[in-house]
Amino acid sequence: MLLALLLAGGCGRPATIADCEEIVARIAELELRGAKTADPSLIAKEVADTKVAFQAKAKKECVGKRITQSALDCVRHAKTAEEIVRECLN
């Protein structure tokens, strides 16, 4: 029984709305920071707007999909949006 619990923990858990919003926000933030004209005062507003715009899509394509804590940690520490897509979510 304990072995089954340990193995199940390594497989991840269903992603929550909060998980999906965090991923979308992080990708948006990294994309905006990479833009040469990125104004730090506008980044927070753009990230919030992006979260709202992708909320329905995120619920459909993200919520409930399997995600691990290590994938979320990778998203939080990624340096680029491409890194998130290429390394964290694959």
KEKE-3310 file (N, C-alpha, C; in steps of 0.2 Angstrom, whole numbers, plus 5000, padded with zeros to 4 digits):
npx = (5004:5009:5020:5012:5006:5018:5022:5011:5012:5023:5018:5010:4997:4980:4979:4975:4963:4971:4984:4985:4982:4993:5003:5000:5001:5015:5021:5016:5022:5036:5037:5033:5043:5054:5052:5059:5054:5047:5038:5040:5030:5019:5019:5012:4999:4997:4999:4989:4978:4981:4979:4965:4960:4964:4958:4946:4951:4961:4954:4948:4959:4969:4965:4963:4972:4986:4999:5015:5023:5037:5036:5029:5038:5048:5042:5041:5054:5059:5068:5064:5049:5049:5057:5048:5038:5045:5053:5047:5034:5033)
npy = (4994:5007:5008:5009:5022:5030:5029:5034:5047:5052:5053:5064:5075:5081:5096:5111:5126:5137:5132:5132:5145:5151:5146:5151:5165:5166:5162:5173:5184:5181:5182:5196:5202:5199:5207:5221:5234:5233:5239:5240:5244:5241:5228:5220:5223:5218:5205:5201:5204:5194:5182:5183:5183:5170:5162:5154:5145:5139:5132:5123:5116:5114:5112:5099:5091:5080:5085:5088:5092:5095:5100:5111:5118:5120:5128:5140:5144:5145:5153:5158:5159:5149:5139:5135:5129:5119:5112:5111:5107:5096)
npz = (5000:5004:4995:4983:4986:4986:4973:4966:4970:4962:4950:4948:4949:4947:4938:4945:4944:4949:4947:4933:4930:4935:4927:4915:4918:4921:4909:4901:4908:4906:4892:4890:4898:4890:4879:4871:4873:4885:4898:4915:4923:4916:4914:4924:4923:4909:4911:4920:4911:4901:4908:4910:4897:4893:4901:4899:4889:4896:4906:4899:4892:4901:4915:4926:4919:4921:4932:4939:4955:4952:4939:4941:4949:4940:4931:4939:4940:4927:4914:4902:4891:4882:4887:4897:4890:4882:4892:4905:4904:4896)
capx = (5000:5014:5023:5007:5005:5024:5022:5006:5014:5027:5014:5007:4990:4976:4980:4969:4963:4976:4990:4984:4983:5000:5007:4999:5004:5022:5023:5015:5027:5042:5036:5033:5050:5059:5051:5063:5050:5043:5038:5039:5023:5013:5019:5007:4992:4997:4999:4982:4974:4982:4975:4958:4959:4965:4954:4941:4955:4965:4950:4947:4965:4974:4963:4962:4978:4991:5005:5019:5026:5043:5034:5027:5044:5051:5038:5042:5061:5061:5070:5060:5043:5051:5059:5042:5035:5050:5056:5043:5027:5034)
capy = (5000:5012:5008:5012:5029:5034:5029:5039:5054:5053:5053:5070:5076:5085:5103:5116:5132:5141:5130:5134:5152:5152:5144:5156:5171:5165:5163:5180:5188:5180:5185:5203:5205:5198:5212:5227:5240:5231:5244:5236:5246:5238:5220:5217:5224:5214:5198:5200:5204:5188:5177:5183:5181:5163:5158:5148:5140:5136:5128:5117:5112:5113:5110:5092:5087:5078:5090:5086:5098:5097:5104:5118:5122:5122:5134:5146:5145:5146:5160:5160:5155:5143:5134:5132:5124:5114:5108:5110:5105:5090)
capz = (5000:5005:4988:4978:4987:4984:4965:4964:4971:4957:4944:4948:4952:4942:4938:4947:4940:4951:4943:4926:4929:4937:4921:4910:4920:4921:4902:4899:4911:4903:4886:4891:4900:4884:4874:4872:4875:4891:4903:4921:4926:4912:4914:4929:4919:4904:4914:4922:4905:4898:4912:4909:4890:4892:4907:4896:4886:4901:4909:4894:4890:4907:4922:4926:4916:4926:4933:4945:4958:4949:4933:4943:4951:4934:4928:4943:4939:4920:4912:4896:4890:4878:4892:4901:4885:4880:4897:4911:4902:4892)
cpx = (5004:5017:5018:5006:5012:5024:5017:5008:5019:5024:5010:5000:4986:4977:4974:4969:4969:4983:4990:4985:4990:5005:5006:5002:5012:5024:5022:5020:5034:5042:5037:5040:5055:5058:5056:5060:5046:5044:5036:5032:5017:5013:5013:5000:4992:4996:4992:4977:4975:4978:4968:4956:4960:4962:4950:4946:4959:4961:4949:4953:4970:4971:4961:4968:4983:4997:5008:5021:5033:5041:5032:5033:5048:5048:5040:5049:5063:5063:5067:5054:5044:5053:5053:5039:5039:5052:5051:5037:5028:5036)
cpy = (5006:5013:5011:5020:5033:5034:5034:5046:5056:5055:5060:5070:5080:5092:5107:5122:5137:5139:5132:5141:5154:5151:5149:5163:5171:5166:5170:5185:5188:5183:5193:5206:5204:5204:5218:5233:5238:5236:5240:5238:5243:5231:5217:5217:5219:5206:5196:5200:5197:5182:5177:5181:5173:5159:5152:5143:5136:5130:5121:5113:5111:5110:5103:5087:5085:5083:5088:5093:5100:5101:5111:5122:5124:5128:5141:5148:5146:5153:5162:5156:5149:5138:5131:5127:5118:5109:5106:5106:5099:5084)
cpz = (5000:4998:4983:4979:4985:4976:4963:4965:4965:4950:4943:4951:4946:4943:4940:4943:4942:4948:4936:4925:4931:4931:4916:4911:4919:4913:4899:4902:4908:4896:4886:4893:4894:4879:4876:4874:4881:4896:4910:4924:4922:4912:4918:4926:4913:4906:4916:4916:4901:4902:4911:4902:4889:4897:4904:4893:4891:4905:4905:4893:4896:4913:4921:4923:4922:4926:4939:4948:4955:4943:4935:4946:4945:4931:4932:4942:4932:4919:4906:4895:4886:4882:4896:4896:4883:4886:4903:4909:4898:4896)
residu = (MET:LEU:LEU:ALA:LEU:LEU:LEU:ALA:GLY:GLY:CYS:GLY:ARG:PRO:ALA:THR:ILE:ALA:ASP:CYS:GLU:GLU:ILE:VAL:ALA:ARG:ILE:ALA:GLU:LEU:GLU:LEU:ARG:GLY:ALA:LYS:THR:ALA:ASP:PRO:SER:LEU:ILE:ALA:LYS:GLU:VAL:ALA:ASP:THR:LYS:VAL:ALA:PHE:GLN:ALA:LYS:ALA:LYS:LYS:GLU:CYS:VAL:GLY:LYS:ARG:ILE:THR:GLN:SER:ALA:LEU:ASP:CYS:VAL:ARG:HIS:ALA:LYS:THR:ALA:GLU:GLU:ILE:VAL:ARG:GLU:CYS:LEU:ASN)
# end
